[in-house]
Amino acid sequence: ELLKYRKKHDILVEEVAVAKIPTTWGEFNLHAYNNVLDNKEHLALVKGEVKGKEDVLVRIHSECFTGDVLSSRRCDCGSQLHKAMKTIDENGQGIVLYLRQEGRGIGLYNKMRAYNLQD
């Protein structure tokens, strides 16, 4: 019951930092947030003025170290992220929510073990 109440009434995510980030796809504002329930950090890449807008492009992206950073050929996560950033740049505004939940929540170690099963 307490958890249900907190989710409904408490502020569960707090912004902790903002920085301008120059990228291949133009300048974005990088917002860092902390989830107060589990202390996980999540990010929002924001381009343009999106506050109060109704039609805003949004990409929800789960962290993928192997795809996003290493450009692994086992997934297309990195290319999906880059395509979203390019599309947002071309549109002039939008948001990429970058959720720090490697492997959609299974973690990097388990993801690496799963890669070994694919071989």
MOPAC internal coordinates of N, CA, C and O (Angstrom, degrees):
PM7 1SCF
backbone

  N    0.0000 0     0.00 0     0.00 0    0    0    0
  C    1.4459 1     0.00 0     0.00 0    1    0    0
  C    1.5351 1   111.83 1     0.00 0    2    1    0
  O    1.2310 1   120.89 1   138.51 1    3    2    1
  N    1.3260 1   115.91 1   -41.49 1    3    2    1
  C    1.4581 1   119.86 1  -179.74 1    5    3    2
  C    1.5255 1   110.90 1   -62.24 1    6    5    3
  O    1.2310 1   120.56 1   137.93 1    7    6    5
  N    1.3291 1   116.53 1   -42.07 1    7    6    5
  C    1.4621 1   120.29 1  -179.98 1    9    7    6
  C    1.5224 1   111.04 1   -63.66 1   10    9    7
  O    1.2310 1   120.10 1   137.59 1   11   10    9
  N    1.3191 1   117.41 1   -42.41 1   11   10    9
  C    1.4661 1   121.23 1   177.24 1   13   11   10
  C    1.5284 1   110.44 1   -60.71 1   14   13   11
  O    1.2310 1   120.62 1   136.04 1   15   14   13
  N    1.3171 1   116.42 1   -43.96 1   15   14   13
  C    1.4638 1   120.93 1   179.30 1   17   15   14
  C    1.5223 1   110.55 1   -61.94 1   18   17   15
  O    1.2310 1   120.64 1   133.04 1   19   18   17
  N    1.3362 1   116.38 1   -46.96 1   19   18   17
  C    1.4736 1   120.24 1  -178.17 1   21   19   18
  C    1.5215 1   111.01 1   -61.94 1   22   21   19
  O    1.2310 1   120.43 1   137.09 1   23   22   21
  N    1.3291 1   116.78 1   -42.91 1   23   22   21
  C    1.4688 1   119.96 1  -179.95 1   25   23   22
  C    1.5259 1   111.22 1   -62.27 1   26   25   23
  O    1.2310 1   120.73 1   147.89 1   27   26   25
  N    1.3194 1   116.21 1   -32.11 1   27   26   25
  C    1.4622 1   120.32 1  -177.70 1   29   27   26
  C    1.5262 1   112.55 1   -83.58 1   30   29   27
  O    1.2310 1   119.61 1   145.26 1   31   30   29
  N    1.3397 1   118.35 1   -34.74 1   31   30   29
  C    1.4588 1   121.08 1  -169.63 1   33   31   30
  C    1.5277 1   115.63 1  -114.72 1   34   33   31
  O    1.2310 1   119.70 1   156.47 1   35   34   33
  N    1.3144 1   118.18 1   -23.53 1   35   34   33
  C    1.4687 1   120.39 1  -176.19 1   37   35   34
  C    1.5270 1   111.50 1   -91.29 1   38   37   35
  O    1.2310 1   121.08 1   -23.63 1   39   38   37
  N    1.3076 1   115.54 1   156.37 1   39   38   37
  C    1.4571 1   121.13 1   171.13 1   41   39   38
  C    1.5247 1   106.23 1   -83.68 1   42   41   39
  O    1.2310 1   121.02 1   -64.10 1   43   42   41
  N    1.3303 1   115.66 1   115.90 1   43   42   41
  C    1.4558 1   120.51 1  -172.39 1   45   43   42
  C    1.5254 1   113.31 1  -101.15 1   46   45   43
  O    1.2310 1   120.52 1   167.25 1   47   46   45
  N    1.3130 1   116.61 1   -12.75 1   47   46   45
  C    1.4605 1   121.13 1  -179.76 1   49   47   46
  C    1.5184 1   107.68 1  -129.74 1   50   49   47
  O    1.2310 1   121.03 1   -49.76 1   51   50   49
  N    1.3380 1   115.63 1   130.24 1   51   50   49
  C    1.4600 1   119.29 1   178.82 1   53   51   50
  C    1.5231 1   109.86 1  -124.44 1   54   53   51
  O    1.2310 1   121.33 1   -41.18 1   55   54   53
  N    1.3218 1   115.05 1   138.82 1   55   54   53
  C    1.4626 1   119.89 1   177.08 1   57   55   54
  C    1.5255 1   108.51 1   -76.51 1   58   57   55
  O    1.2310 1   120.65 1   -47.74 1   59   58   57
  N    1.3363 1   116.37 1   132.26 1   59   58   57
  C    1.4607 1   119.59 1  -176.83 1   61   59   58
  C    1.5234 1   113.39 1  -116.96 1   62   61   59
  O    1.2310 1   119.72 1   160.78 1   63   62   61
  N    1.3309 1   118.15 1   -19.22 1   63   62   61
  C    1.4699 1   119.85 1   179.84 1   65   63   62
  C    1.5220 1   110.08 1  -163.68 1   66   65   63
  O    1.2310 1   121.25 1   -26.79 1   67   66   65
  N    1.3378 1   115.21 1   153.21 1   67   66   65
  C    1.4688 1   122.60 1   175.19 1   69   67   66
  C    1.5203 1   107.71 1  -139.16 1   70   69   67
  O    1.2310 1   120.83 1   -41.56 1   71   70   69
  N    1.3281 1   116.02 1   138.44 1   71   70   69
  C    1.4672 1   120.16 1   177.78 1   73   71   70
  C    1.5219 1   109.41 1  -148.25 1   74   73   71
  O    1.2310 1   120.95 1   -33.57 1   75   74   73
  N    1.3369 1   115.79 1   146.43 1   75   74   73
  C    1.4659 1   120.45 1   173.49 1   77   75   74
  C    1.5190 1   107.78 1   -81.14 1   78   77   75
  O    1.2310 1   120.99 1   -47.60 1   79   78   77
  N    1.3397 1   115.71 1   132.40 1   79   78   77
  C    1.4587 1   121.38 1  -177.08 1   81   79   78
  C    1.5285 1   109.23 1  -125.46 1   82   81   79
  O    1.2310 1   119.94 1   -65.63 1   83   82   81
  N    1.3397 1   117.71 1   114.37 1   83   82   81
  C    1.4685 1   119.18 1   173.95 1   85   83   82
  C    1.5325 1   108.87 1   -77.49 1   86   85   83
  O    1.2310 1   120.27 1   -48.24 1   87   86   85
  N    1.3259 1   117.09 1   131.76 1   87   86   85
  C    1.4606 1   121.74 1  -179.40 1   89   87   86
  C    1.5255 1   109.60 1  -129.49 1   90   89   87
  O    1.2310 1   121.03 1    -4.43 1   91   90   89
  N    1.2970 1   115.63 1   175.57 1   91   90   89
  C    1.4634 1   121.74 1   174.15 1   93   91   90
  C    1.5226 1   110.20 1   -58.40 1   94   93   91
  O    1.2310 1   120.47 1   151.84 1   95   94   93
  N    1.3201 1   116.70 1   -28.16 1   95   94   93
  C    1.4630 1   122.30 1  -177.01 1   97   95   94
  C    1.5217 1   111.88 1  -105.34 1   98   97   95
  O    1.2310 1   120.41 1  -146.76 1   99   98   97
  N    1.2991 1   116.83 1    33.24 1   99   98   97
  C    1.4526 1   121.17 1   177.60 1  101   99   98
  C    1.5170 1   112.37 1    91.28 1  102  101   99
  O    1.2310 1   121.64 1     4.45 1  103  102  101
  N    1.3106 1   114.47 1  -175.55 1  103  102  101
  C    1.4607 1   120.60 1  -176.98 1  105  103  102
  C    1.5213 1   111.19 1   -86.46 1  106  105  103
  O    1.2310 1   121.28 1   -46.63 1  107  106  105
  N    1.3198 1   115.15 1   133.37 1  107  106  105
  C    1.4615 1   122.91 1   175.23 1  109  107  106
  C    1.5226 1   107.98 1  -122.52 1  110  109  107
  O    1.2310 1   120.54 1   -25.35 1  111  110  109
  N    1.3163 1   116.58 1   154.65 1  111  110  109
  C    1.4616 1   121.43 1   168.46 1  113  111  110
  C    1.5210 1   106.75 1   -95.72 1  114  113  111
  O    1.2310 1   121.00 1   -55.63 1  115  114  113
  N    1.3238 1   115.69 1   124.37 1  115  114  113
  C    1.4550 1   121.56 1   179.76 1  117  115  114
  C    1.5239 1   108.38 1   -98.31 1  118  117  115
  O    1.2310 1   120.73 1   -63.03 1  119  118  117
  N    1.3161 1   116.20 1   116.97 1  119  118  117
  C    1.4644 1   122.99 1   179.10 1  121  119  118
  C    1.5245 1   107.85 1  -105.64 1  122  121  119
  O    1.2310 1   120.28 1   -51.02 1  123  122  121
  N    1.3239 1   117.06 1   128.98 1  123  122  121
  C    1.4621 1   122.05 1   177.08 1  125  123  122
  C    1.5226 1   109.00 1  -105.96 1  126  125  123
  O    1.2310 1   121.13 1   -45.90 1  127  126  125
  N    1.3222 1   115.45 1   134.10 1  127  126  125
  C    1.4605 1   121.83 1  -178.51 1  129  127  126
  C    1.5221 1   109.78 1  -125.31 1  130  129  127
  O    1.2310 1   120.99 1   -28.75 1  131  130  129
  N    1.3129 1   115.71 1   151.25 1  131  130  129
  C    1.4556 1   122.28 1   175.36 1  133  131  130
  C    1.5241 1   108.48 1  -116.63 1  134  133  131
  O    1.2310 1   120.96 1   -51.78 1  135  134  133
  N    1.3330 1   115.76 1   128.22 1  135  134  133
  C    1.4551 1   121.62 1   173.42 1  137  135  134
  C    1.5300 1   106.64 1   -82.89 1  138  137  135
  O    1.2310 1   120.18 1   -65.56 1  139  138  137
  N    1.3180 1   117.25 1   114.44 1  139  138  137
  C    1.4639 1   120.38 1  -173.58 1  141  139  138
  C    1.5267 1   112.89 1   -71.28 1  142  141  139
  O    1.2310 1   119.84 1   163.48 1  143  142  141
  N    1.3242 1   117.91 1   -16.52 1  143  142  141
  C    1.4659 1   119.98 1   179.05 1  145  143  142
  C    1.5209 1   112.32 1   -76.36 1  146  145  143
  O    1.2310 1   120.38 1   140.58 1  147  146  145
  N    1.3458 1   116.88 1   -39.42 1  147  146  145
  C    1.4654 1   119.12 1  -176.19 1  149  147  146
  C    1.5306 1   113.29 1  -125.55 1  150  149  147
  O    1.2310 1   120.23 1  -175.73 1  151  150  149
  N    1.3300 1   117.16 1     4.27 1  151  150  149
  C    1.4681 1   122.94 1   179.94 1  153  151  150
  C    1.5245 1   114.08 1    60.91 1  154  153  151
  O    1.2310 1   119.70 1  -157.91 1  155  154  153
  N    1.3192 1   118.17 1    22.09 1  155  154  153
  C    1.4626 1   120.78 1   176.30 1  157  155  154
  C    1.5180 1   109.08 1   -83.57 1  158  157  155
  O    1.2310 1   121.82 1   -36.25 1  159  158  157
  N    1.3268 1   114.13 1   143.75 1  159  158  157
  C    1.4628 1   120.99 1   177.73 1  161  159  158
  C    1.5256 1   108.81 1   -93.80 1  162  161  159
  O    1.2310 1   120.91 1   -40.55 1  163  162  161
  N    1.3154 1   115.87 1   139.45 1  163  162  161
  C    1.4603 1   121.78 1   174.31 1  165  163  162
  C    1.5209 1   107.05 1  -132.66 1  166  165  163
  O    1.2310 1   120.92 1   -20.68 1  167  166  165
  N    1.3230 1   115.84 1   159.32 1  167  166  165
  C    1.4602 1   120.72 1  -173.98 1  169  167  166
  C    1.5207 1   110.98 1  -127.41 1  170  169  167
  O    1.2310 1   121.27 1   -26.87 1  171  170  169
  N    1.3175 1   115.17 1   153.13 1  171  170  169
  C    1.4597 1   121.59 1   171.66 1  173  171  170
  C    1.5222 1   107.70 1  -131.85 1  174  173  171
  O    1.2310 1   120.84 1   -59.13 1  175  174  173
  N    1.3252 1   116.01 1   120.87 1  175  174  173
  C    1.4629 1   121.90 1   172.44 1  177  175  174
  C    1.5152 1   106.51 1   -93.41 1  178  177  175
  O    1.2310 1   120.25 1   -61.70 1  179  178  177
  N    1.3158 1   117.12 1   118.30 1  179  178  177
  C    1.4595 1   121.44 1  -174.59 1  181  179  178
  C    1.5211 1   109.29 1  -120.02 1  182  181  179
  O    1.2310 1   121.14 1   -48.74 1  183  182  181
  N    1.3265 1   115.43 1   131.26 1  183  182  181
  C    1.4601 1   120.88 1   176.09 1  185  183  182
  C    1.5243 1   107.94 1  -121.88 1  186  185  183
  O    1.2310 1   121.03 1   -49.04 1  187  186  185
  N    1.3202 1   115.64 1   130.96 1  187  186  185
  C    1.4554 1   120.68 1   177.20 1  189  187  186
  C    1.5194 1   112.85 1    78.81 1  190  189  187
  O    1.2310 1   121.40 1     4.34 1  191  190  189
  N    1.3114 1   114.93 1  -175.66 1  191  190  189
  C    1.4652 1   122.04 1  -179.80 1  193  191  190
  C    1.5249 1   108.38 1   -92.18 1  194  193  191
  O    1.2310 1   120.40 1   -72.70 1  195  194  193
  N    1.3212 1   116.84 1   107.30 1  195  194  193
  C    1.4614 1   120.89 1  -176.17 1  197  195  194
  C    1.5299 1   112.92 1  -108.35 1  198  197  195
  O    1.2310 1   120.56 1   163.72 1  199  198  197
  N    1.3147 1   116.54 1   -16.28 1  199  198  197
  C    1.4648 1   120.06 1  -176.89 1  201  199  198
  C    1.5274 1   110.35 1   -62.87 1  202  201  199
  O    1.2310 1   121.23 1   -52.24 1  203  202  201
  N    1.3314 1   115.25 1   127.76 1  203  202  201
  C    1.4519 1   121.26 1   177.85 1  205  203  202
  C    1.5180 1   114.56 1    81.90 1  206  205  203
  O    1.2310 1   119.85 1   176.69 1  207  206  205
  N    1.3209 1   117.89 1    -3.31 1  207  206  205
  C    1.4675 1   121.32 1   179.71 1  209  207  206
  C    1.5234 1   109.60 1   -82.90 1  210  209  207
  O    1.2310 1   121.10 1   -31.97 1  211  210  209
  N    1.3283 1   115.51 1   148.03 1  211  210  209
  C    1.4627 1   120.22 1   179.71 1  213  211  210
  C    1.5247 1   112.57 1   -91.73 1  214  213  211
  O    1.2310 1   120.08 1   139.26 1  215  214  213
  N    1.3212 1   117.45 1   -40.74 1  215  214  213
  C    1.4620 1   121.51 1  -176.54 1  217  215  214
  C    1.5178 1   110.10 1  -105.28 1  218  217  215
  O    1.2310 1   120.95 1   -94.50 1  219  218  217
  N    1.3246 1   115.78 1    85.50 1  219  218  217
  C    1.4619 1   121.45 1  -178.78 1  221  219  218
  C    1.5290 1   108.24 1  -116.11 1  222  221  219
  O    1.2310 1   120.98 1   -50.50 1  223  222  221
  N    1.3309 1   115.73 1   129.50 1  223  222  221
  C    1.4609 1   119.92 1   175.08 1  225  223  222
  C    1.5248 1   109.10 1   -67.69 1  226  225  223
  O    1.2310 1   120.56 1   -47.13 1  227  226  225
  N    1.3286 1   116.53 1   132.87 1  227  226  225
  C    1.4636 1   121.36 1   179.44 1  229  227  226
  C    1.5254 1   108.76 1  -136.50 1  230  229  227
  O    1.2310 1   121.04 1   -47.93 1  231  230  229
  N    1.3054 1   115.61 1   132.07 1  231  230  229
  C    1.4707 1   122.05 1   172.20 1  233  231  230
  C    1.5239 1   106.51 1  -117.79 1  234  233  231
  O    1.2310 1   120.29 1   -55.13 1  235  234  233
  N    1.3302 1   117.04 1   124.87 1  235  234  233
  C    1.4567 1   121.31 1   173.37 1  237  235  234
  C    1.5211 1   106.10 1   -99.75 1  238  237  235
  O    1.2310 1   121.01 1   -63.88 1  239  238  237
  N    1.3196 1   115.67 1   116.12 1  239  238  237
  C    1.4629 1   121.28 1  -171.93 1  241  239  238
  C    1.5232 1   109.97 1  -122.65 1  242  241  239
  O    1.2310 1   120.78 1   -55.48 1  243  242  241
  N    1.3228 1   116.11 1   124.52 1  243  242  241
  C    1.4655 1   120.81 1   175.04 1  245  243  242
  C    1.5194 1   109.08 1   -83.90 1  246  245  243
  O    1.2310 1   121.08 1   -47.05 1  247  246  245
  N    1.3133 1   115.54 1   132.95 1  247  246  245
  C    1.4567 1   121.16 1   179.54 1  249  247  246
  C    1.5273 1   110.73 1   -50.21 1  250  249  247
  O    1.2310 1   121.12 1   -43.92 1  251  250  249
  N    1.3282 1   115.47 1   136.08 1  251  250  249
  C    1.4617 1   121.63 1   177.75 1  253  251  250
  C    1.5218 1   107.51 1  -143.47 1  254  253  251
  O    1.2310 1   120.36 1   -88.50 1  255  254  253
  N    1.3156 1   116.92 1    91.50 1  255  254  253
  C    1.4629 1   120.92 1  -177.26 1  257  255  254
  C    1.5230 1   111.28 1   -55.40 1  258  257  255
  O    1.2310 1   120.33 1   133.41 1  259  258  257
  N    1.3244 1   116.98 1   -46.59 1  259  258  257
  C    1.4619 1   119.46 1  -175.67 1  261  259  258
  C    1.5231 1   112.19 1   -66.43 1  262  261  259
  O    1.2310 1   119.92 1   143.35 1  263  262  261
  N    1.3130 1   117.75 1   -36.65 1  263  262  261
  C    1.4627 1   120.66 1   179.57 1  265  263  262
  C    1.5097 1   113.39 1   -85.38 1  266  265  263
  O    1.2310 1   120.34 1   133.92 1  267  266  265
  N    1.3362 1   116.95 1   -46.08 1  267  266  265
  C    1.4663 1   121.47 1  -175.41 1  269  267  266
  C    1.5186 1   112.38 1   -70.95 1  270  269  267
  O    1.2310 1   120.03 1   140.26 1  271  270  269
  N    1.3217 1   117.54 1   -39.74 1  271  270  269
  C    1.4660 1   121.63 1  -174.12 1  273  271  270
  C    1.5256 1   112.09 1   -99.60 1  274  273  271
  O    1.2310 1   120.57 1   135.86 1  275  274  273
  N    1.3385 1   116.52 1   -44.14 1  275  274  273
  C    1.4594 1   120.24 1  -174.04 1  277  275  274
  C    1.5289 1   113.70 1   -95.36 1  278  277  275
  O    1.2310 1   120.28 1   173.61 1  279  278  277
  N    1.3403 1   117.08 1    -6.39 1  279  278  277
  C    1.4748 1   121.98 1  -177.26 1  281  279  278
  C    1.5280 1   111.48 1    55.22 1  282  281  279
  O    1.2310 1   120.96 1  -137.65 1  283  282  281
  N    1.3247 1   115.77 1    42.35 1  283  282  281
  C    1.4626 1   121.22 1   178.50 1  285  283  282
  C    1.5229 1   110.48 1   -56.26 1  286  285  283
  O    1.2310 1   120.96 1   -36.03 1  287  286  285
  N    1.3017 1   115.76 1   143.97 1  287  286  285
  C    1.4654 1   121.02 1   177.73 1  289  287  286
  C    1.5240 1   111.72 1   -86.88 1  290  289  287
  O    1.2310 1   120.43 1  -179.38 1  291  290  289
  N    1.3212 1   116.78 1     0.62 1  291  290  289
  C    1.4692 1   120.67 1   178.05 1  293  291  290
  C    1.5275 1   111.96 1   -79.75 1  294  293  291
  O    1.2310 1   120.25 1   167.26 1  295  294  293
  N    1.3111 1   117.13 1   -12.74 1  295  294  293
  C    1.4640 1   120.21 1   179.36 1  297  295  294
  C    1.5254 1   109.14 1  -149.17 1  298  297  295
  O    1.2310 1   121.22 1   -10.27 1  299  298  297
  N    1.3158 1   115.27 1   169.73 1  299  298  297
  C    1.4635 1   119.55 1   177.63 1  301  299  298
  C    1.5280 1   111.36 1  -114.84 1  302  301  299
  O    1.2310 1   120.82 1  -156.62 1  303  302  301
  N    1.3258 1   116.04 1    23.38 1  303  302  301
  C    1.4676 1   120.73 1  -177.51 1  305  303  302
  C    1.5241 1   112.28 1   -59.37 1  306  305  303
  O    1.2310 1   120.50 1   132.86 1  307  306  305
  N    1.3257 1   116.64 1   -47.14 1  307  306  305
  C    1.4611 1   120.24 1  -179.40 1  309  307  306
  C    1.5128 1   112.02 1   -60.94 1  310  309  307
  O    1.2310 1   120.41 1   135.63 1  311  310  309
  N    1.3275 1   116.82 1   -44.37 1  311  310  309
  C    1.4661 1   119.28 1  -179.38 1  313  311  310
  C    1.5244 1   111.13 1   -68.15 1  314  313  311
  O    1.2310 1   119.95 1   146.27 1  315  314  313
  N    1.3351 1   117.70 1   -33.73 1  315  314  313
  C    1.4679 1   120.31 1   175.86 1  317  315  314
  C    1.5280 1   110.77 1   -64.04 1  318  317  315
  O    1.2310 1   120.78 1   136.55 1  319  318  317
  N    1.3277 1   116.12 1   -43.45 1  319  318  317
  C    1.4630 1   120.90 1   178.68 1  321  319  318
  C    1.5215 1   110.43 1   -62.16 1  322  321  319
  O    1.2310 1   120.51 1   132.93 1  323  322  321
  N    1.3237 1   116.62 1   -47.07 1  323  322  321
  C    1.4681 1   120.74 1  -178.63 1  325  323  322
  C    1.5250 1   111.52 1   -65.06 1  326  325  323
  O    1.2310 1   120.18 1   140.47 1  327  326  325
  N    1.3281 1   117.27 1   -39.53 1  327  326  325
  C    1.4658 1   120.56 1   177.55 1  329  327  326
  C    1.5285 1   110.45 1   -62.56 1  330  329  327
  O    1.2310 1   120.48 1   138.58 1  331  330  329
  N    1.3303 1   116.69 1   -41.42 1  331  330  329
  C    1.4671 1   120.41 1   179.03 1  333  331  330
  C    1.5248 1   110.74 1   -62.95 1  334  333  331
  O    1.2310 1   120.39 1   135.96 1  335  334  333
  N    1.3331 1   116.87 1   -44.04 1  335  334  333
  C    1.4679 1   120.23 1  -179.90 1  337  335  334
  C    1.5288 1   110.73 1   -65.35 1  338  337  335
  O    1.2310 1   120.25 1   141.13 1  339  338  337
  N    1.3172 1   117.13 1   -38.87 1  339  338  337
  C    1.4705 1   121.28 1   177.99 1  341  339  338
  C    1.5292 1   110.34 1   -64.61 1  342  341  339
  O    1.2310 1   120.40 1   134.80 1  343  342  341
  N    1.3313 1   116.84 1   -45.20 1  343  342  341
  C    1.4656 1   121.30 1   179.91 1  345  343  342
  C    1.5221 1   110.83 1   -62.86 1  346  345  343
  O    1.2310 1   120.35 1   137.80 1  347  346  345
  N    1.3264 1   116.93 1   -42.20 1  347  346  345
  C    1.4649 1   121.09 1   178.02 1  349  347  346
  C    1.5222 1   110.00 1   -63.47 1  350  349  347
  O    1.2310 1   120.20 1   137.78 1  351  350  349
  N    1.3307 1   117.23 1   -42.22 1  351  350  349
  C    1.4634 1   120.55 1   177.97 1  353  351  350
  C    1.5223 1   110.60 1   -60.82 1  354  353  351
  O    1.2310 1   120.07 1   134.82 1  355  354  353
  N    1.3235 1   117.48 1   -45.18 1  355  354  353
  C    1.4671 1   121.44 1   179.60 1  357  355  354
  C    1.5189 1   111.49 1   -63.80 1  358  357  355
  O    1.2310 1   120.23 1   147.34 1  359  358  357
  N    1.3271 1   117.17 1   -32.66 1  359  358  357
  C    1.4618 1   122.32 1   179.43 1  361  359  358
  C    1.5309 1   112.23 1   -80.70 1  362  361  359
  O    1.2310 1   120.66 1   159.64 1  363  362  361
  N    1.3376 1   116.34 1   -20.36 1  363  362  361
  C    1.4557 1   120.68 1   179.06 1  365  363  362
  C    1.5129 1   115.05 1    88.34 1  366  365  363
  O    1.2310 1   120.64 1   170.70 1  367  366  365
  N    1.3226 1   116.39 1    -9.30 1  367  366  365
  C    1.4624 1   119.71 1   178.06 1  369  367  366
  C    1.5194 1   110.18 1  -161.53 1  370  369  367
  O    1.2310 1   121.45 1   -26.78 1  371  370  369
  N    1.3204 1   114.82 1   153.22 1  371  370  369
  C    1.4525 1   120.18 1   177.49 1  373  371  370
  C    1.5136 1   111.02 1   157.66 1  374  373  371
  O    1.2310 1   121.45 1    -1.86 1  375  374  373
  N    1.3193 1   114.84 1   178.14 1  375  374  373
  C    1.4647 1   121.51 1  -175.24 1  377  375  374
  C    1.5264 1   109.58 1  -137.48 1  378  377  375
  O    1.2310 1   120.93 1   -43.44 1  379  378  377
  N    1.3173 1   115.82 1   136.56 1  379  378  377
  C    1.4637 1   121.74 1   166.94 1  381  379  378
  C    1.5233 1   106.49 1  -112.36 1  382  381  379
  O    1.2310 1   120.40 1   -65.56 1  383  382  381
  N    1.3247 1   116.83 1   114.44 1  383  382  381
  C    1.4610 1   121.32 1   173.15 1  385  383  382
  C    1.5212 1   106.61 1   -87.59 1  386  385  383
  O    1.2310 1   120.75 1   -62.37 1  387  386  385
  N    1.3238 1   116.17 1   117.63 1  387  386  385
  C    1.4612 1   121.80 1  -176.47 1  389  387  386
  C    1.5200 1   107.76 1  -107.50 1  390  389  387
  O    1.2310 1   121.23 1   -78.12 1  391  390  389
  N    1.3358 1   115.25 1   101.88 1  391  390  389
  C    1.4561 1   121.12 1  -175.52 1  393  391  390
  C    1.5184 1   109.91 1   -87.27 1  394  393  391
  O    1.2310 1   120.91 1   -55.89 1  395  394  393
  N    1.3097 1   115.86 1   124.11 1  395  394  393
  C    1.4633 1   122.18 1  -177.31 1  397  395  394
  C    1.5251 1   109.42 1   -82.70 1  398  397  395
  O    1.2310 1   121.35 1  -109.52 1  399  398  397
  N    1.3104 1   115.01 1    70.48 1  399  398  397
  C    1.4661 1   121.75 1   178.96 1  401  399  398
  C    1.5236 1   107.74 1  -136.62 1  402  401  399
  O    1.2310 1   121.39 1  -107.50 1  403  402  401
  N    1.3064 1   114.95 1    72.50 1  403  402  401
  C    1.4678 1   122.21 1  -175.99 1  405  403  402
  C    1.5202 1   111.75 1   -44.11 1  406  405  403
  O    1.2310 1   121.34 1   -46.89 1  407  406  405
  N    1.3175 1   115.03 1   133.11 1  407  406  405
  C    1.4628 1   119.66 1   178.04 1  409  407  406
  C    1.5065 1   112.71 1    63.80 1  410  409  407
  O    1.2310 1   120.81 1  -146.67 1  411  410  409
  N    1.3246 1   116.06 1    33.33 1  411  410  409
  C    1.4664 1   122.43 1  -177.69 1  413  411  410
  C    1.5251 1   111.71 1    54.36 1  414  413  411
  O    1.2310 1   121.78 1  -145.35 1  415  414  413
  N    1.3239 1   114.20 1    34.65 1  415  414  413
  C    1.4566 1   119.48 1   173.48 1  417  415  414
  C    1.5188 1   115.43 1   106.82 1  418  417  415
  O    1.2310 1   119.59 1   168.62 1  419  418  417
  N    1.3349 1   118.40 1   -11.38 1  419  418  417
  C    1.4722 1   118.33 1  -178.05 1  421  419  418
  C    1.5216 1   112.19 1   -84.16 1  422  421  419
  O    1.2310 1   119.85 1   164.57 1  423  422  421
  N    1.3196 1   117.89 1   -15.43 1  423  422  421
  C    1.4580 1   121.95 1   178.54 1  425  423  422
  C    1.5209 1   112.22 1    90.63 1  426  425  423
  O    1.2310 1   121.31 1   -21.98 1  427  426  425
  N    1.3183 1   115.11 1   158.02 1  427  426  425
  C    1.4642 1   121.42 1  -176.01 1  429  427  426
  C    1.5256 1   111.94 1   -65.47 1  430  429  427
  O    1.2310 1   119.84 1   137.65 1  431  430  429
  N    1.3367 1   117.91 1   -42.35 1  431  430  429
  C    1.4665 1   120.14 1  -177.94 1  433  431  430
  C    1.5260 1   111.13 1   -60.12 1  434  433  431
  O    1.2310 1   120.72 1   132.72 1  435  434  433
  N    1.3350 1   116.23 1   -47.28 1  435  434  433
  C    1.4631 1   119.66 1   179.78 1  437  435  434
  C    1.5212 1   111.57 1   -66.95 1  438  437  435
  O    1.2310 1   120.57 1   145.71 1  439  438  437
  N    1.3075 1   116.51 1   -34.29 1  439  438  437
  C    1.4632 1   119.97 1   177.01 1  441  439  438
  C    1.5296 1   110.04 1   -64.09 1  442  441  439
  O    1.2310 1   120.40 1   137.86 1  443  442  441
  N    1.3250 1   116.84 1   -42.14 1  443  442  441
  C    1.4666 1   120.76 1   178.06 1  445  443  442
  C    1.5317 1   110.53 1   -63.52 1  446  445  443
  O    1.2310 1   120.40 1   140.00 1  447  446  445
  N    1.3260 1   116.83 1   -40.00 1  447  446  445
  C    1.4706 1   120.10 1   177.31 1  449  447  446
  C    1.5275 1   110.72 1   -63.15 1  450  449  447
  O    1.2310 1   120.61 1   140.94 1  451  450  449
  N    1.3209 1   116.43 1   -39.06 1  451  450  449
  C    1.4668 1   120.58 1   177.81 1  453  451  450
  C    1.5277 1   110.62 1   -64.64 1  454  453  451
  O    1.2310 1   120.38 1   142.62 1  455  454  453
  N    1.3206 1   116.89 1   -37.38 1  455  454  453
  C    1.4705 1   120.04 1   175.81 1  457  455  454
  C    1.5251 1   110.31 1   -58.61 1  458  457  455
  O    1.2310 1   120.24 1   138.36 1  459  458  457
  N    1.3303 1   117.14 1   -41.64 1  459  458  457
  C    1.4634 1   120.35 1   179.80 1  461  459  458
  C    1.5236 1   111.84 1   -63.26 1  462  461  459
  O    1.2310 1   120.06 1   146.85 1  463  462  461
  N    1.3180 1   117.49 1   -33.15 1  463  462  461
  C    1.4611 1   121.00 1   177.81 1  465  463  462
  C    1.5226 1   111.61 1   -69.59 1  466  465  463
  O    1.2310 1   120.55 1   155.52 1  467  466  465
  N    1.3305 1   116.55 1   -24.48 1  467  466  465
  C    1.4653 1   121.00 1  -179.75 1  469  467  466
  C    1.5223 1   112.32 1   -77.25 1  470  469  467
  O    1.2310 1   120.33 1   161.00 1  471  470  469
  N    1.3187 1   116.97 1   -19.00 1  471  470  469
  C    1.4759 1   119.98 1  -177.60 1  473  471  470
  C    1.5140 1   112.07 1   -75.67 1  474  473  471
  O    1.2310 1   120.10 1   180.00 1  475  474  473

